[in-house]
Amino acid sequence: MVALHQTALGNDQILAGRYMAVRLGDGGSNGVAYDSREAAIADNTNNASRCGYFQIPLERIGPKEAFAILSYYRRAYDSGLREDPAHALMIPNSLTEGFQ
């Protein structure tokens, strides 16, 4: 889904900071690229805390990196994190180093 957004949006839109919502349960998405994290959360109010919201990256990510990011969000949710507009989950740059 990330690659689809990257292809459809192009570099200018990605650099503008578009976000996507990914369901923690199955890794799927509603296919919408949001202008902000807050807009993504607002559009997913019925499922807001069961989604991970992240900025669409300019560089391509492979299946292993996508799995690492989704796993990170799932562990945070299992530890009590509930997404809201005021608090964003920060993904460390080193997260996918073990998946290379």
C-alpha positions in Angstrom: 0.0 0.0 0.0 2.9 2.4 0.7 4.3 1.9 -2.8 0.9 2.6 -4.3 0.7 5.9 -2.4 4.3 6.7 -3.5 3.5 6.1 -7.1 0.1 7.8 -7.1 1.2 10.9 -5.2 4.6 11.7 -6.7 7.6 13.3 -4.9 6.0 16.8 -4.5 3.0 15.4 -2.6 5.1 13.1 -0.5 7.5 15.9 0.4 4.5 17.9 1.5 4.1 15.4 4.3 1.1 13.1 3.5 0.0 10.4 6.0 -1.7 7.1 5.8 -3.6 5.0 8.3 -2.7 1.3 8.6 -5.0 -1.2 10.4 -3.1 -3.0 13.1 -5.1 -6.1 12.8 -4.4 -7.0 9.2 -2.0 -4.3 7.9 -4.5 -3.1 5.4 -5.4 0.5 4.6 -8.4 2.5 3.4 -6.2 3.8 0.5 -6.5 7.4 1.5 -3.5 9.7 1.6 -4.2 12.4 4.2 -2.9 15.9 4.4 -2.0 15.5 8.1 -1.9 13.0 10.9 -4.8 14.7 12.6 -6.9 14.3 9.4 -6.1 10.6 9.3 -7.1 10.1 12.9 -10.3 12.2 12.5 -11.3 10.1 9.4 -10.8 6.9 11.3 -12.7 7.9 14.5 -14.5 4.5 14.7 -11.1 2.7 14.5 -8.7 5.4 15.5 -6.8 3.5 18.2 -6.5 0.4 16.1 -4.6 2.1 13.3 -1.1 3.2 13.0 -0.6 6.6 11.4 2.7 7.4 9.7 4.0 9.8 7.1 4.4 8.3 3.7 8.2 8.0 3.1 9.9 9.2 -0.1 12.2 6.2 -0.2 10.7 2.8 -1.0 10.4 0.3 1.9 10.4 -3.4 1.4 8.1 -6.0 3.0 10.6 -6.6 5.9 10.7 -2.9 6.8 6.9 -2.6 6.5 6.5 -5.6 8.8 8.9 -4.1 11.3 7.0 -0.8 11.4 3.6 -2.6 11.8 5.1 -4.8 14.5 6.3 -1.7 16.3 2.8 -0.1 16.2 1.2 -3.4 17.4 3.6 -3.7 20.4 2.9 -0.1 21.3 -0.8 -0.7 21.1 -0.5 -3.9 23.2 1.5 -1.8 25.8 -1.4 0.7 26.1 -0.7 3.3 23.4 -3.9 4.9 22.0 -3.4 7.3 19.1 -4.6 10.8 19.5 -3.8 14.1 17.6 -1.7 15.4 20.5 0.7 12.5 20.8 2.5 10.7 18.0 4.3 7.5 18.1 7.9 8.1 17.1 9.5 5.3 15.0 13.3 5.1 15.6 15.5 5.1 12.6 17.2 2.0 13.7 14.0 0.0 13.8 14.6 -1.9 10.6 18.3 -2.5 11.0 17.8 -6.1 12.0 15.6 -6.8 9.0 18.1 -5.9 6.3 
